[in-house]
Amino acid sequence: MKITRIHKLYISNFLTGLVFWYGIEKLFMRSIGINAIGVGVATSVFLIFNLIFDIPAGILADKWSRKGVLAISALALAICSILLGASHGLLLYAFGEIFYGVYVVSTSGTYSAITYDILHEENRSDLYSKIAGRAYALFLAGAGVANIASGFIANHYGYRTTYFITVVSCLLNVMLLLTIREPIFHKKEKKERVLKQLKEVSVTISKIKLLRSLVIVLTVLAISELFKSEFGQLYMLRYFSSPQIIGLLWAAYAFTWSLGSLIAHRFRARMNTLIICTVVPFIIMSLVDNWFSVVLFMFQAVAAAAFINQTETRIQENTPSSVRASILSVVATLGRAISIPASFVLGWLFRNYDALVALRFVAVIACITLLYWLWVSRQIDGQGKTRIANKSRNTQVETIMP
């Protein structure tokens, strides 16, 4: 069977997720004396870097080479893994987070953009949601496999080993990415005045009520994603303590997120359902203080993954290829901007109170977000489709109503 560009992207996504230290990161940080406040500080360094460089990285991907930027991201992840694994305190760990930031900003929107462009070049762009879901599911499958292994590797060979063996998958990914033939049609589009194009498209999206509302909801829910990704392991330590169990739970988290990406295309017309299922588990978790909360944690991951997939699909469909990665970077930047102060608040709540109080803070934010969406959705006509003319480009932008 011929290995296509999409197949290579599938493999690359799996290798990108094959990070063996994700499952035990917070346990390692605790072992070298980094407390919850330190976790917040390290996270803030990473988020501030992303806030500054996310949009420039998206523009670089649009103007230079998407596979080149992805190769840089894999190399940065390798350097990050070495620095983090060699850390004995917060200073070097925070410095390593800068390279993790390079990895994140370089992949933010770039995998999605190159996938959509390849499909567009092959006249299969209508399959984007399904294929992007599969690709992200493979990324999470890689993370799941690595998370399962992480607890056992850490138990037998030490926490640091999980960081150093991650370098292997990163270098394999670099070599694979360099073999992909990049789609050329987006390079033929006008590239001058990219910032002006970015502004025009952003203004267009802001004028579309549904997309504007989705961006607001996605931005605010970045706080809940911050809680899960950066403080989730500390929360799980409330109910479980061994590295093997935390690794397995983090693998389950990756697999449930993967499931959400795989089934997302089936909920294309059910945005209300996805948002409700994304928010309600946090509300219940804040009231139930036992192991069942971890089950709800996993269920929420499924809904959140599907919601993010469908939101991103709408952005892809409404954005010109020449600035597609840039627009996705703008959306990511908004979420990171609100996550910076939230990381300090969550770290303070974890240190001075406990995980349940931090969770209740997140639940309140999620509840407000849900009420906002329910209020806005009543004002949006839920029947059929609305076409909005983009007069500046003499094109039409289509939005799918909930």
C-alpha positions as CSV (number, residue, x, y, z in Angstrom):
1,M,0.0,0.0,0.0
2,K,1.3,3.4,-0.9
3,I,2.1,5.7,2.0
4,T,0.3,9.0,1.3
5,R,1.0,12.4,2.8
6,I,-2.0,11.9,5.1
7,H,-0.6,8.6,6.3
8,K,2.7,10.3,7.1
9,L,0.8,13.0,9.1
10,Y,-1.0,10.2,10.9
11,I,2.4,8.7,11.9
12,S,3.8,12.1,12.8
13,N,0.9,12.9,15.1
14,F,1.4,9.5,16.8
15,L,5.1,10.3,17.3
16,T,4.3,13.8,18.5
17,G,2.2,12.3,21.2
18,L,4.8,9.7,22.2
19,V,6.1,11.8,25.1
20,F,7.0,9.5,28.0
21,W,7.1,12.1,30.7
22,Y,3.6,13.5,30.4
23,G,2.1,10.9,32.7
24,I,4.5,11.5,35.6
25,E,5.5,15.2,35.1
26,K,3.9,16.6,38.2
27,L,5.2,13.7,40.3
28,F,8.7,14.5,39.0
29,M,8.3,18.2,39.7
30,R,7.2,17.4,43.3
31,S,10.3,15.1,43.7
32,I,12.6,18.0,42.9
33,G,10.9,20.4,45.3
34,I,8.5,22.2,42.9
35,N,5.2,22.8,44.7
36,A,1.8,23.9,43.3
37,I,2.9,27.5,43.2
38,G,6.0,26.4,41.3
39,V,3.8,24.5,38.8
40,G,1.9,27.8,38.3
41,V,5.1,29.7,37.7
42,A,6.5,27.2,35.2
43,T,3.1,27.1,33.4
44,S,3.1,30.9,33.3
45,V,6.5,31.0,31.7
46,F,5.3,28.6,29.0
47,L,2.0,30.5,28.5
48,I,3.7,34.0,28.3
49,F,6.1,32.7,25.7
50,N,3.2,31.3,23.7
51,L,1.2,34.5,24.1
52,I,4.1,36.5,22.5
53,F,5.2,34.0,19.8
54,D,2.0,32.1,18.9
55,I,0.8,34.4,16.2
56,P,4.3,35.0,14.7
57,A,4.7,31.2,14.5
58,G,1.4,30.9,12.7
59,I,2.5,33.6,10.2
60,L,5.8,31.9,9.7
61,A,4.0,28.6,8.9
62,D,1.8,30.5,6.4
63,K,4.7,32.4,4.7
64,W,7.6,29.9,4.9
65,S,7.0,26.2,5.3
66,R,4.5,24.3,7.3
67,K,6.4,21.0,7.4
68,G,9.6,23.1,8.3
69,V,7.8,24.7,11.2
70,L,6.6,21.2,12.4
71,A,10.1,19.9,12.1
72,I,11.3,22.7,14.3
73,S,8.6,21.9,16.8
74,A,9.7,18.3,17.1
75,L,13.4,19.4,17.6
76,A,12.3,21.9,20.2
77,L,10.4,19.1,22.1
78,A,13.6,17.0,22.1
79,I,15.6,19.9,23.6
80,C,12.9,20.6,26.1
81,S,12.8,17.0,27.2
82,I,16.6,17.0,27.8
83,L,16.4,20.2,29.9
84,L,13.4,19.2,31.9
85,G,14.9,15.8,32.6
86,A,18.2,17.3,33.8
87,S,16.4,19.8,36.1
88,H,17.0,19.8,39.9
89,G,14.8,22.8,40.6
90,L,12.4,25.4,39.3
91,L,14.9,27.6,37.4
92,L,16.1,25.1,34.8
93,Y,12.6,23.5,34.6
94,A,11.1,26.9,33.8
95,F,13.8,27.5,31.2
96,G,13.0,24.2,29.6
97,E,9.4,25.3,29.4
98,I,10.4,27.9,26.9
99,F,11.5,25.2,24.5
100,Y,8.2,23.5,25.2
101,G,6.6,26.8,24.2
102,V,8.5,26.7,20.9
103,Y,7.1,23.2,20.3
104,V,3.5,24.3,21.1
105,V,3.5,27.5,19.1
106,S,5.0,25.7,16.1
107,T,2.3,23.0,16.1
108,S,-0.6,25.3,17.0
109,G,-2.8,25.3,14.0
110,T,0.0,24.1,11.7
111,Y,-0.9,20.4,11.7
112,S,-4.5,21.4,11.1
113,A,-3.6,23.8,8.3
114,I,-1.3,21.4,6.4
115,T,-3.9,18.6,6.7
116,Y,-6.7,20.8,5.4
117,D,-4.5,22.0,2.5
118,I,-3.5,18.5,1.5
119,L,-7.1,17.5,1.5
120,H,-8.1,20.6,-0.5
121,E,-5.4,19.8,-3.0
122,E,-6.8,16.3,-3.4
123,N,-10.4,17.6,-3.6
124,R,-11.3,15.9,-0.3
125,S,-11.6,18.9,2.0
126,D,-15.2,17.7,3.0
127,L,-13.4,14.9,4.9
128,Y,-11.4,17.3,7.0
129,S,-13.3,16.9,10.3
130,K,-13.1,13.1,10.1
131,I,-9.4,12.9,9.1
132,A,-8.4,15.7,11.5
133,G,-10.2,13.7,14.2
134,R,-8.3,10.6,13.3
135,A,-5.0,12.4,13.3
136,Y,-5.6,14.0,16.7
137,A,-6.8,10.7,18.0
138,L,-3.5,9.1,16.9
139,F,-1.6,11.9,18.7
140,L,-3.6,11.1,21.8
141,A,-3.1,7.4,21.3
142,G,0.7,8.0,21.2
143,A,0.3,10.0,24.4
144,G,-1.8,7.2,25.9
145,V,0.8,4.5,25.1
146,A,3.6,6.7,26.5
147,N,1.5,7.5,29.6
148,I,0.9,3.7,30.3
149,A,4.7,3.1,30.0
150,S,5.7,6.2,32.0
151,G,4.6,5.0,35.4
152,F,6.4,1.7,35.0
153,I,9.5,3.3,33.5
154,A,9.7,5.8,36.3
155,N,9.2,3.1,38.9
156,H,12.0,0.9,37.5
157,Y,14.5,3.4,36.0
158,G,13.6,6.7,37.6
159,Y,11.6,9.8,36.5
160,R,14.4,11.3,34.5
161,T,14.6,8.3,32.1
162,T,11.1,9.1,30.8
163,Y,12.3,12.5,29.7
164,F,15.5,11.3,28.0
165,I,13.9,8.4,25.9
166,T,11.4,10.9,24.6
167,V,14.2,12.4,22.5
168,V,14.2,9.3,20.3
169,S,10.5,9.7,19.1
170,C,11.2,13.4,18.5
171,L,14.1,12.8,16.2
172,L,12.2,10.1,14.3
173,N,9.4,12.7,13.8
174,V,11.8,15.3,12.4
175,M,13.1,12.8,9.8
176,L,9.6,11.8,8.9
177,L,8.3,15.3,8.5
178,L,11.1,16.3,6.2
179,T,9.9,13.6,3.7
180,I,6.4,15.1,3.3
181,R,5.7,17.0,0.1
182,E,4.0,20.2,1.1
183,P,0.9,21.3,-0.7
184,I,1.6,24.2,-3.0
185,F,-1.7,25.8,-3.8
186,H,-1.7,28.0,-0.7
187,K,1.7,29.3,-1.6
188,K,0.2,30.6,-4.9
189,E,-2.3,32.7,-3.0
190,K,-1.3,36.4,-2.3
191,K,1.0,36.5,0.7
192,E,1.7,40.2,0.9
193,R,0.2,42.2,3.8
194,V,-0.4,39.0,5.9
195,L,-1.1,41.1,9.0
196,K,-3.7,43.0,7.1
197,Q,-5.3,39.8,5.9
198,L,-5.2,38.5,9.4
199,K,-7.0,41.6,10.7
200,E,-9.7,41.4,7.9
201,V,-10.5,37.8,8.6
202,S,-10.5,38.3,12.3
203,V,-13.0,41.1,11.9
204,T,-15.1,39.0,9.6
205,I,-15.3,36.2,12.2
206,S,-16.0,38.7,15.0
207,K,-19.1,39.9,13.0
208,I,-20.5,36.3,12.7
209,K,-22.5,35.9,15.9
210,L,-22.1,32.1,16.2
211,L,-18.3,32.1,15.6
212,R,-17.8,35.0,17.9
213,S,-19.7,33.2,20.6
214,L,-17.8,30.0,20.0
215,V,-14.5,31.9,20.3
216,I,-15.6,33.5,23.6
217,V,-16.7,30.1,25.0
218,L,-13.5,28.4,23.8
219,T,-11.3,31.2,25.3
220,V,-13.0,31.0,28.8
221,L,-13.0,27.2,28.8
222,A,-9.2,27.4,28.3
223,I,-9.2,27.7,32.2
224,S,-10.8,24.3,32.5
225,E,-8.3,22.9,30.0
226,L,-5.5,24.5,32.0
227,F,-6.8,22.8,35.1
228,K,-6.9,19.4,33.4
229,S,-3.6,19.6,31.6
230,E,-1.4,21.3,34.2
231,F,-3.1,20.5,37.5
232,G,-5.0,17.3,36.6
233,Q,-2.3,15.0,38.0
234,L,-2.3,16.9,41.3
235,Y,-6.1,16.6,41.4
236,M,-5.8,12.8,40.8
237,L,-3.3,12.5,43.7
238,R,-6.3,13.4,45.9
239,Y,-7.6,9.8,45.3
240,F,-4.5,7.8,44.1
241,S,-0.8,8.0,44.9
242,S,1.3,5.5,43.0
243,P,3.2,6.6,39.8
244,Q,1.8,3.5,37.9
245,I,-1.8,4.4,38.7
246,I,-1.3,8.1,37.8
247,G,0.4,7.0,34.5
248,L,-2.5,4.7,33.7
249,L,-5.1,7.4,34.5
250,W,-3.3,9.9,32.4
251,A,-3.2,7.3,29.6
252,A,-7.0,6.9,30.1
253,Y,-7.4,10.7,29.8
254,A,-5.5,10.7,26.5
255,F,-7.5,7.8,25.1
256,T,-10.9,9.4,26.1
257,W,-9.7,12.7,24.5
258,S,-8.9,10.5,21.5
259,L,-12.4,9.1,21.5
260,G,-13.9,12.6,21.4
261,S,-11.8,13.5,18.4
262,L,-12.9,10.3,16.6
263,I,-16.6,10.8,17.1
264,A,-16.6,14.6,16.8
265,H,-17.8,14.6,13.1
266,R,-21.0,12.9,14.3
267,F,-21.9,15.9,16.3
268,R,-21.5,18.5,13.6
269,A,-25.1,19.8,14.1
270,R,-25.1,19.3,17.9
271,M,-23.0,22.1,19.3
272,N,-25.4,22.7,22.2
273,T,-25.0,19.1,23.3
274,L,-21.2,19.3,23.1
275,I,-21.0,22.4,25.2
276,I,-23.4,21.2,27.8
277,C,-21.4,17.9,28.1
278,T,-18.2,19.8,28.4
279,V,-19.4,22.0,31.3
280,V,-21.8,19.9,33.4
281,P,-19.2,17.3,34.5
282,F,-17.1,20.0,36.2
283,I,-20.2,21.2,38.1
284,I,-20.9,17.6,39.3
285,M,-17.2,17.0,40.1
286,S,-17.2,20.0,42.4
287,L,-20.0,18.4,44.5
288,V,-18.7,14.8,44.5
289,D,-15.5,14.3,46.4
290,N,-14.6,10.7,45.6
291,W,-13.1,8.5,42.9
292,F,-16.2,8.8,40.8
293,S,-15.0,12.4,40.0
294,V,-12.2,10.8,38.0
295,V,-14.8,9.1,35.8
296,L,-16.5,12.4,35.2
297,F,-13.0,13.9,34.4
298,M,-12.7,11.3,31.6
299,F,-16.2,11.9,30.3
300,Q,-15.6,15.6,30.1
301,A,-12.5,15.0,28.1
302,V,-14.6,13.2,25.4
303,A,-17.0,16.1,25.1
304,A,-14.3,18.8,25.2
305,A,-12.3,17.1,22.4
306,A,-15.4,16.8,20.2
307,F,-16.3,20.4,20.9
308,I,-12.8,21.7,20.1
309,N,-12.8,19.7,16.9
310,Q,-16.1,21.1,15.7
311,T,-15.1,24.7,16.6
312,E,-11.9,24.3,14.7
313,T,-13.7,22.8,11.7
314,R,-15.8,25.9,11.4
315,I,-12.8,28.1,11.5
316,Q,-11.0,26.0,8.8
317,E,-14.0,26.3,6.5
318,N,-14.3,30.0,6.9
319,T,-10.6,31.0,6.6
320,P,-8.4,31.5,3.5
321,S,-5.4,29.1,3.2
322,S,-2.9,31.9,3.2
323,V,-3.7,32.8,6.8
324,R,-5.3,29.6,8.1
325,A,-2.6,28.8,10.6
326,S,-2.4,32.4,11.7
327,I,-6.1,32.6,12.5
328,L,-5.9,29.4,14.6
329,S,-3.0,30.9,16.4
330,V,-5.1,34.0,17.2
331,V,-7.8,31.7,18.8
332,A,-5.1,29.8,20.8
333,T,-3.5,33.1,21.9
334,L,-6.8,34.4,23.4
335,G,-7.0,31.2,25.5
336,R,-3.4,31.5,26.7
337,A,-3.9,35.1,27.6
338,I,-6.6,34.2,30.1
339,S,-4.7,31.1,31.2
340,I,-1.7,33.1,32.5
341,P,-3.4,34.7,35.5
342,A,-5.5,31.6,36.0
343,S,-2.4,29.5,36.4
344,F,-1.3,31.6,39.4
345,V,-4.8,31.5,40.9
346,L,-5.0,27.7,40.6
347,G,-1.5,27.3,42.0
348,W,-2.5,29.5,45.0
349,L,-5.7,27.6,45.6
350,F,-3.9,24.2,45.4
351,R,-1.3,25.4,47.9
352,N,-3.4,27.3,50.4
353,Y,-6.6,25.3,50.2
354,D,-6.8,22.0,48.3
355,A,-7.7,20.5,44.9
356,L,-11.4,20.5,45.5
357,V,-11.5,24.3,46.1
358,A,-9.5,24.8,42.9
359,L,-12.0,22.6,41.1
360,R,-14.9,24.6,42.4
361,F,-13.3,27.7,41.1
362,V,-13.1,26.1,37.6
363,A,-16.7,24.8,38.0
364,V,-18.0,28.4,38.6
365,I,-16.2,29.7,35.5
366,A,-17.6,26.8,33.5
367,C,-21.1,27.3,34.8
368,I,-21.0,31.0,33.9
369,T,-19.8,30.0,30.4
370,L,-22.6,27.6,30.0
371,L,-25.2,30.2,31.0
372,Y,-23.7,32.6,28.5
373,W,-23.9,30.1,25.7
374,L,-27.5,29.2,26.5
375,W,-28.4,32.9,26.5
376,V,-26.5,33.5,23.2
377,S,-27.8,30.4,21.5
378,R,-31.4,31.5,22.0
379,Q,-30.6,34.6,19.9
380,I,-29.2,32.6,17.1
381,D,-31.6,31.1,14.5
382,G,-31.1,27.4,14.9
383,Q,-32.7,26.5,11.6
384,G,-30.6,25.8,8.5
385,K,-27.6,27.8,7.5
386,T,-26.8,31.5,7.4
387,R,-24.6,32.9,4.7
388,I,-22.7,36.1,5.4
389,A,-21.1,38.0,2.6
390,N,-17.5,39.1,3.1
391,K,-17.7,42.3,1.1
392,S,-14.0,43.1,1.4
393,R,-13.1,39.8,-0.4
394,N,-16.3,39.4,-2.4
395,T,-16.6,35.9,-1.0
396,Q,-19.2,34.2,1.2
397,V,-18.6,32.8,4.6
398,E,-20.9,29.9,5.7
399,T,-21.7,29.1,9.3
400,I,-23.5,26.1,10.6
401,M,-26.1,26.9,13.2
402,P,-26.4,24.8,16.3
